[in-house]
């Protein structure tokens, strides 16, 4: 039973009930299209007349449309589908090396995109983001809003970027500045949280009905996004999910962003895997990217394989700690490391099995993300798209 939050409660007025019912119908169309009014009425227990009124409203808003289904001998049924291009979202993924921006429709299909180097000066980066937004707005109609994800701590109430370690940016009112300049609503969050949201709304089929899962985002650093009861768990001041800095050992191959050689990030990040590879090769000056490391591993470079497998071992140790403490329904591994899944999956699962403390509990399944190279970008877009479908009634 969830305790009522008296600070954020919305009483059940007639318009609140209509809003909830409208969101339910819209989500049925989104997830089960093509679907008939009768099917929606049967599955939701809403009266046919109520469903028809909501459908008419959604059609008027341009969010759904009707198609003719196949006849089974009588009159062909009228079915409902989502009009994916009815609303568009702008996603902004501010990364440590480059910023990726895109326009996408309601199902996350990208229709325009631009990439540029992230400037270490946050004012210069903001100017470039604004310039690209203005270009997107000129060439695309029905922009619903802007979603932005950053590699750092974001306060969920003020949506101020409190600290972005890579650039040492502090207290950046990015949301308010971008909204004031562009005139569009802006949603801002940490990149791992946004990536977890993308998995919830746009990810693999196995996660569609999962209400509690953890996403582990492996990059230069290591972050986690936590989904509890179908929504991102933020914690106080947005600090939830900083598991990359939990202690799992000593003498890591690299230091974490905070300078420690005992953090999970120091053992399980891309930088850790690259450091292991260079140590095995006896060449600490070799210039190689993480994607090249994966390519080498698939090309039967044993040093590359072993570096990835050892990194998977430490990722498994950290994930084991998370599953013991939080007991999620699933864990998703995201980032470029998902490309190495055929190489690392056995070691990852072996470590998880060896770390189990109770044989009576089912093992938490671990999946590789299916969102490809743009998990964070899909997360930024999901910050806008999810609001179109989610219920925001607090209890």
BANU-909823 format. One record per atom (N, C-alpha, C): residue in one letter; x negated, y negated, z. Coordinates in steps of 0.02 Angstrom, whole numbers, plus 50000, padded with zeros to 5 digits. Each point is the difference from the previous one (the first is absolute). Layout:
N
AXYZ ...
//
This chain:
395
X499585006050000 X500424994050000 X499564993850000 X500154995249956 X499604993949997 X500314994750044 X499614997050043 X500244994650042 X500124993849959 X500554996650014 X500174993949962 X499494994550016 X499744996949947 X499544994450008 X500414993650003 X500094997350060 X500424994150009 X499704993749970 X499335000149985 X499694994249970 X500134999549925 X500155005749969 X500085000149927 X500675002949978 X500455000850047 X500625003549985 X500444996049951 X500325003649954 X500514997249956 X500655003550017 X500494996350025 X500645003250017 X500355002149936 X500455004850008 X500325003049941 X500604995949977 X499874994349969 X500534996149970 X500225003449935 X500534997649972 X500265003149938 X499494999649944 X499654994349995 X499514999349946 X499395004650011 X499845001450065 X499465004750014 X500185007049976 X500615002150013 X500235006649979 X500015000449924 X500224994749967 X500015000049927 X499295000549972 X499534996450033 X499315000249978 X499715007050006 X500115003250056 X499745006850011 X500305004849948 X500644999749989 X500325004449951 X499744998749930 X499884993749984 X499734998449934 X499315002949991 X499584999550053 X499335002849996 X500025007649992 X500475003250035 X500065007349995 X500185002049928 X500484996649970 X500205001749932 X499434998649952 X499664994450007 X499444998349956 X499455005250004 X499865002550060 X499485005050008 X500205006749971 X500655001750004 X500225006249968 X499904999649925 X500154994349971 X499894999249928 X499265000449984 X499594996850041 X499274999949988 X499715007050002 X500195003950051 X499665006450011 X500335005949965 X500644999349982 X500355005849972 X500334998649933 X499784994649967 X500294998449935 X499865005449948 X500455001049952 X500674996949995 X500485003350048 X500434996150032 X500455002550051 X500684996649991 X500535003650016 X500674997249992 X500254996850064 X500514996049995 X500324997050059 X500265005550046 X500295005149970 X500295005550041 X499455003550040 X499425001149970 X499455003350037 X499774995650058 X499954993549988 X499794995550054 X500525000150056 X500624999849982 X500545000150050 X499985006450040 X499885005649966 X499995006550034 X499405000450048 X499424997849979 X499405000750040 X499964995050058 X500314994249991 X499964994850052 X500624999750045 X500545003349978 X500654999750035 X500314993049996 X499754995849955 X500334993649987 X500615001149956 X500524996150010 X500595000649958 X499844998249928 X500345003349953 X499884998849929 X500094992649983 X500514996950031 X500134993049986 X499424995650024 X499715001750058 X499424996250025 X499405000849955 X499875006149977 X499445001249954 X500104996149935 X500615000049975 X500144996449937 X499884992550007 X500204997250057 X499894992850012 X499254998450002 X499625004450034 X499274998950005 X499685000849932 X500215005049962 X499735001149934 X500134994049955 X500604997350004 X500164994049960 X499554994250018 X499874999250065 X499564994650023 X499295001049974 X499755006150005 X499325001549977 X499944999249925 X500525001749963 X500004999049928 X499984992549983 X500404996150037 X500014992849989 X499324996950013 X499655002750050 X499334997550017 X499485002549951 X500205004449955 X499535002549950 X499535005350025 X500145003150059 X499555004850029 X500135007249975 X500615001449980 X500165006749974 X500424999349937 X500045005449962 X500425000049940 X500305007049991 X500495000449957 X500365006349990 X499785003449935 X499995006650003 X499875004049940 X500535005649997 X500085002749942 X500495005449992 X499655006750009 X500265004150045 X499715006650011 X500265005249951 X499765006150007 X500215005449955 X500685002650021 X500425001249951 X500675002650013 X499975007550013 X500405002350047 X500075007250014 X500665002649974 X500304996449953 X500635002249971 X500534994650001 X499924995450047 X500484994550004 X499684993449982 X500234994850033 X499724993449988 X499294999650028 X499524997349962 X499314999550025 X499984995650063 X499605002150050 X499964996150062 X499604993649990 X500154994950040 X499614993850000 X499495000550056 X499364999349981 X499465000750048 X499644993350009 X499664999350056 X499674993850017 X499245000949999 X499654994949974 X499275000049999 X499754993350024 X499385000050025 X499674993950024 X499744996149940 X500134993549999 X499714995749948 X499334997550025 X499475003849983 X499344998950030 X499724993149987 X500184997149942 X499734993449983 X500404994250026 X500505001450042 X500434994750024 X499624995050044 X499535002550038 X499594995750042 X499275002149992 X499554995250004 X499295001349995 X499644997550062 X499455003250015 X499594998150058 X499294998649977 X499674995450034 X499294998849989 X499615003150058 X499515004149984 X499575002950051 X499304997149996 X499714998650058 X499324997250003 X499595004250048 X499515003649973 X499555004150041 X499334996450004 X499874996750056 X499374996550010 X499505004950028 X499545002449958 X499505004850021 X499344996750016 X499545003950026 X499354997350019 X499584998249939 X500105003449944 X499624998649940 X500424996449947 X500625002349991 X500434996949950 X500714999550024 X500364995349971 X500714999150014 X500395002349939 X500505004350013 X500425002649946 X500714997450011 X500294997149947 X500674997350003 X500425003149944 X500645000950014 X500445003149950 X500724997950011 X500395000749946 X500734999350003 X500285006949988 X500505002050040 X500305006649992 X500754999650010 X500365005049972 X500735000150007 X500195003950063 X500665001550007 X500255003050061 X499765007150013 X499735003449950 X499745006750011 X499245000050001 X499704994050003 X499284999650005 X499635000449934 X500354999349945 X499685000349934 X499694993349984 X499334999949990 X499634993849989 X500134997449929 X500174993649995 X500144997049934 X499484994649982 X499604997950049 X499484995149987 X499485000650056 X499374998649984 X499475001250049 X499404995649985 X499644998150053 X499384996349993 X499535001650058 X499355000549984 X499505001650050 X499444994749998 X499774997950058 X499444995250003 X499595001250063 X499384997749999 X499565000850058 X500264995850058 X500025003050059 X500204996450060 X499454995250021 X500174993750005 X499514994950020 X499905000250076 X499394999950025 X499884999950073 X500314994050034 X500154994849962 X500344994150028 X500755001149993 X500365000250057 X500715001849997 X500414994749965 X499794993750001 X500364994749965 X499965001149924 X499415002049977 X499915001449929 X500405006149979 X500025005050042 X500405005949985 X500744998249997 X500244995950046 X500704997949999 X500164996249936 X499554995649979 X500124996249938 X500095004749940 X499585005149996 X500055004749945 X500655004150004 X500195002250061 X500635003650008 X500584995749977 X500014993750020 X500544995549980 X500024999249924 X499434999449969 X499964999249927 X500315006049964 X499845006050025 X500275006049968 X500755000650013 X500224998450061 X500725000150015 X500374995449952 X499744994149990 X500334995249956 X500045002649928 X499485003649978 X500035003049934 X500535005549997 X500035004150053 X500505005350002 X500714997249998 X500114994650037 X500674997050004 X500214997249932 X499534997349962 X500154997249935 X500205005449950 X499725005950006 X500115005249951 X500485005550022 X500234999750062 X500465005150026 X500574996650039 X500605002249989 X500584997250036 X500195004550058 X500454997650042 X500275003850056 X499475002350050 X499514995750014 X499505001750051 X500324999650069 X500005005650036 X500335000450065 X499574997150056 X499345000949995 X499564997650052 X499295002549989 X499564998550047 X499305001849996 X499825004250061 X499675005649988 X499735004150054 X499254999849997 X499684998950057 X499274999450003 X499735004750053 X499485003849982 X499655004050050 X499274998050004 X499735000150060 X499314997950012 X499645005250043 X499345000549993 X499625005050039 X499824997550069 X500514998750040 X499874997450067 X500634999850042 X499954996850057 X500544999850049 X500504994549984 X500645001749999 X500544995249985 X500505000150056 X500174994250026 X500524999550051 X500685001149968 X500395004950023 X500635001649966 X500544994750008 X499964995850051 X500514994950011 X499854993749959 X499404997350007 X499834994049963 X499745001549930 X499805006349989 X499695002249937 X499404995649982 X499624998450051 X499354996649991 X499465005449998 X499544999449952 X499435004649997 X499524998150057 X500025003850054 X499624998350059 X499255000849990 X499805005449967 X499295001249990 X499895004849943 X499604998049951 X499805004349944 X499245000950006 X499795005750028 X499295000850020 X499504999149944 X500145002549941 X499514999849946 X499784992949984 X500484995350002 X499854993049983 X499944995650062 X500145002950059 X500024996250062 X500524994449998 X500555001249964 X500554995249996 X500435000850063 X500184994550031 X500415000250060 X500594995249995 X500575002350028 X500604995850007 X500194996549935 X500065003849947 X500184997349934 X500765000249992 X500334994249998 X500734999949991 X500205001249927 X499785005649973 X500085001549930 X500735000149978 X500425003150041 X500715000549982 X500314993149990 X499934995750049 X500324993449996 X499694995849944 X499355000449990 X499674996049948 X500235002349931 X500015006549988 X500195002649935 X500744998749986 X500425000750050 X500724998849991 X500134992649987 X499654995550035 X500104992849991 X499804997949929 X499455002749975 X499764997949935 X500415002949943 X500205006450007 X500365003349944 X500754999450004 X500264998650060 X500734999750008 X500335006850004 X499615005450006 X500265006850004 X499925002850070 X500465004350022 X499905003450065 X499395004649997 X499625000150054 X499385003950003 X500025004750060 X499785006249990 X499925004750055 X499275002250001 X499704999950060 X499295001450008 X499905005750049 X499545004749985 X499845005350048 X499305002749987 X499775004050047 X499375003649994 X500045005049943 X499445001349967 X500015004349941 X500205007250015 X499795002750057 X500195006950017 X500755000550015 X500284995050034 X500725000050012 X500384999649935 X499774995749955 X500344999349935 X499955006449960 X499425003350002 X499915006349964 X500475005450027 X500095000150066 X500465004850030 X500724998649977 X500174993649996 X500674998249976 X500095002249927 X499484999349960 X500045002349930 X500125007449996 X499685003950043 X500115007250000 X500725001650019 X500274996150046 X500695001150022 X500504998849944 X499894994749960 X500484998049950 X499845002549930 X499365000949985 X499805001649931 X499575006349994 X499865003250056 X499525005550000 X500285006849981 X499645005150020 X500145006849979 X500675002650027 X500325004749965 X500665002450021 X500015002950070 X499445003150023 X499985003150066 X500104995050056 X499914993549986 X500044994950052 X500684996550000 X500415001049949 X500624996249994 X500465000850060 X500035006050028 X500445001250056 X499635000250067 X499354998249999 X499614999950062 X500094993350034 X500145000250064 X500124993850038 X499384997850039 X499555004750014 X499414998550041 X499375002849966 X499574995749977 X499375002349971 X499464994850008 X499385002149989 X499424995650007 X499624999949933 X499834994249977 X499574999349941 X499304998150023 X499505003649975 X499304998550014 X499704997249936 X499814993650002 X499734996649942 X499244999850006 X499675003849957 X499275000650002 X499704995649945 X499624995050022 X499654995649953 X499324998350030 X499754993949990 X499384998150034 X500105000550075 X500594998350023 X500205001150068 X500495005750003 X500355000650056 X500495005450008 X500584997350042 X500605000149971 X500584997450036 X500575005049997 X500494999050043 X500595004350000 X500644995850002 X500505002449965 X500664997150003 X500475005250031 X500414997950047 X500435004650037 X500734998649982 X500355005149977 X500724999549988 X500365003950054 X500404996550040 X500425003150050 X500734998549983 X500415005249997 X500714999349987 X500134995949937 X499605001349947 X500114996849936 X499784992849995 X499604997550047 X499764993149996 X499284999550027 X499664994949978 X499304999150022 X499994998150074 X499575003550037 X499904998350071 X499434995050004 X500154994150025 X499514994550001 X499614999650065 X500325001250056 X499674999050064 X499954992650017 X499724998550058 X499924993150023 X499504996449955 X500214994249973 X499574995849957 X499755003849939 X500375005249979 X499805003849940 X499405004550010 X499835001450063 X499395003850014 X500065007549995 X500615002649987 X500075007349996 X499645002749938 X499735006050007 X499685003249943 X499264998849994 X499684996750048 X499284998849996 X499615006250024 X500205005849974 X499685006250021 X499305000849968 X499854995949950 X499345000449971 X499454998550050 X500184996950056 X499504998250051 X500055004350063 X500365005749994 X499995004650057 X499345003949999 X499745001650058 X499365003450006 X500095007449987 X499605002849954 X500035007249988 X499315003350004 X499474996250011 X499345003050004 X499464994750007 X499395002049989 X499434995550003 X499545001149941 X499624994849982 X499515000749948 X500295000849930 X500504996049984 X500305000249933 X499504997649948 X500115001949937 X499524998049947 X500014992549985 X500544996650019 X500044992749991 X500344997150061 X499994993550006 X500374996650053 X500684997849973 X500484999650044 X500664997549980 X499984992549991 X500564997049982 X500034992749988 X499834996150063 X500105003150058 X499864996650063 X499295001550025 X499625004149962 X499315001350018 X499895006350040 X500515004150012 X499935006150040 X499855006049956 X499595004650026 X499865006349965 X500355005850034 X500554998550035 X500395005250034 X500725000349975 X500194995349956 X500694999549978 X500165005049945 X500635001749994 X500255004349947 X499814997249932 X500064993449992 X499834996749937 X499275001349982 X499565000050050 X499295001049988 X499845007149976 X500455004750015 X499915007049979 X500405001849938 X500594996749989 X500465002449949 X500144995349943 X499644994449995 X500144995149947 X499615001749936 X500154996349947 X499625000749938 X499264998750011 X499864994850040 X499304998350014 X499635005750034 X500365003650044 X499695005750035 X499835005549950 X500465001449954 X499885005249950 X499404998249955 X499974993749980 X499444997849958 X499345000450037 X500004998350064 X499395000450040 X499775007350006 X500465004650008 X499825007150005 X499695002449934 X500294997749945 X499745002049935 X499294997649991 X499874993850017 X499334997249992 X499505003550045 X500225001850060 X499565003650045 X499825006949972 X500505003349972 X499885006649971 X499534999649940 X500074994749962 X499584999149940 X499304997550019 X499934997650062 X499364997250020 X499864993349968 X500544996649978 X499924993549967 X500514995250028 X499794996050048 X500464995450033 X500114993649960 X499664999349944 X500074994049959 X500445001149939 X500215006349989 X500405001649940 X500654996050001 X500154996849944 X500604995949993 X500555004149967 X500495002150039 X500535004349974 X500664998050034 X500545000149963 X500654998450028 X500345006350025 X500534999250038 X500355005850027 X500335004049943 X500274996549951 X500295003649943 X499475004049962 X499404997249994 X499465003849968 X499815006050041 X500034999350066 X499865005750044 X500495005749987 X500644998249993 X500515005149987 X499885003249931 X499844995949950 X499865002649934 X499415004950002 X499484998250037 X499425004450007 X500195006650032 X500444999750050 X500215006150034 X500375004749952 X500444997249958 X500365004149952 X499535002549944 X499434996749992 X499505002249951 X499495004850031 X500195003050058 X499595005150034 X499364997350030 X500014993750021 X499454997250040 X500125002450072 X499615004850023 X500115002950066 X499924995050057 X499544995349992 X499914994850052 X500634995750006 X500304998449943 X500614996150000 X500585003950032 X500055006449982 X500525004250029 X499935000450076 X499395001350023 X499895000850072 X500134993550037 X499834994349969 X500144993550032 X500744999050009 X500395001849950 X500734999350004 X500305005050050 X499765006149999 X500275005050045 X499854998350073 X499394997550013 X499844997950069 X500444994150021 X500124995449955 X500454994350015 X500705002650014 X500235005049961 X500665002950012 X500055003250069 X499445003050023 X499995002950067 X500164994750053 X499684994249994 X500114994750049 X500694996849992 X500234999649938 X500694997649990 X500485004750034 X499885006549994 X500435005050034 X499994999350075 X499414998550028 X499974999150073 X500434994150022 X499954994549963 X500404994150018 X500745001349991 X500185003149945 X500715001549987 X500275004750053 X499595004850022 X500205004550054 X500184996150063 X499604995050017 X500164995850058 X500664996449992 X500134997449939 X500624996549988 X500605004650007 X499955006049972 X500575004650002 X500135002550071 X499475000750040 X500105002150069 X500374994650040 X499834993849986 X500304994650039 X500674997649976 X500125000349934 X500604997149971 X500485005149971 X499775006049986 X500415005449973 X500434997949940 X499684997449947 X500394998049941 X500235006049960 X500474998849955 X500225005449955 X499505001349945 X499594995149983 X499515000849946 X499464994750007 X499435001349968 X499464995149994 X499834999549926 X499904993849976 X499824998849930 X499314996849998 X499575002849958 X499334997349991 X500004995849936 X499834993650006 X500044995449943 X499334996649989 X499944997049941 X499384997049979 X499695004349945 X499424997949976 X499685003849946 X499825007150021 X499955001250065 X499835006750023 X500545005149981 X500604997749987 X500535004649978 X499815003549935 X499584996849960 X499775003249938 X499575006150014 X499695000250058 X499565005650017 X500375005650036 X500674999850000 X500405004850038 X499815007349986 X499895002049938 X499815007149989 X499365002050035 X499564995150012 X499365001450032 X500054999950076 X500404995450027 X500004998950072 X500575003350037 X500535002149966 X500615002250034 X499885006150045 X499605004849978 X499885006150040 X499654998350065 X499484995849998 X499644998150060 X500444995950046 X500404995649972 X500454995950040 X500495004350038 X500315004749966 X500495004450033 X499675004850049 X499395002349984 X499645004450046 X499854996450065 X499794993749995 X499854996150060 X500634998950041 X500564998549967 X500634999050036 X500215006350036 X499945005749966 X500195006450031 X499565001650060 X499354998749994 X499535001550054 X500114995450060 X500294994249988 X500104995150054 X500685000650033 X500415004749977 X500675000850028 X499955002150073 X500434997150043 X499985001650071 X500585004650020 X500465001149955 X500585004050017 X500225004049939 X499935006550002 X500195004149943 X500755000249990 X500384997950050 X500735000249993 X500284994249960 X499594994649990 X500244994349962 X499825000849926 X500454998149956 X499845000449929 X499454995149981 X499575002049953 X499474995649978 X500284994249959 X499764994050013 X500234994249963 X499745000349929 X500434999849949 X499765000149931 X499644993649982 X499465000649961 X499624994349977 X500025000049924 X500184994349970 X500064999349928 X499534994649975 X499805000649937 X499654994549966 X500524995449970 X499884993550004 X500464995149970 X500055001149925 X500604998949974 X500115000649928 X500064993149967 X499864994850037 X500074993249973 X499384997749961 X499505004249997 X499434998649957 X499554994450025 X499744996249952 X499494994950015 X500294993750033 X500654999550000 X500304993650021 X500475000850060 X499795004050048 X500425001150059 X500134993450035 X499484995950010 X500104993650035 X500444995349959 X499914999849935 X500424995749958 X500725002250004 X500135006649996 X500685002550008 X500284998250068 X499554999850050 X500214997950067 X500224992750001 X499614995749968 X500184992949997 X500684999149966 X500105003649945 X500654999649965 X500565002850044 X499855005350037 X500525003150043 X500234995350056 X499574995450021 X500214995250051 X500604995949977 X500054999049934 X500584996449972 X500565004949982 X499825005349965 X500515004749974 X500385003450057 X499665001850054 X500335003550054 X500554995750032 X499894993550001 X500514995650030 X500655000149960 X499955001849936 X500605000349959 X500445005950019 X499685005250028 X500385006150014 X500075001650073 X499564997350042 X500005001950071 X500544996450038 X500235003350053 X500454996850047 X499584996250051 X500174993750013 X499604996050046 X500394998450064 X500495004150015 X500404998950061 X499645002950060 X499814995850047 X499615002350058 X500475002050056 X499835005450034 X500405002250058 X499545000950060 
//
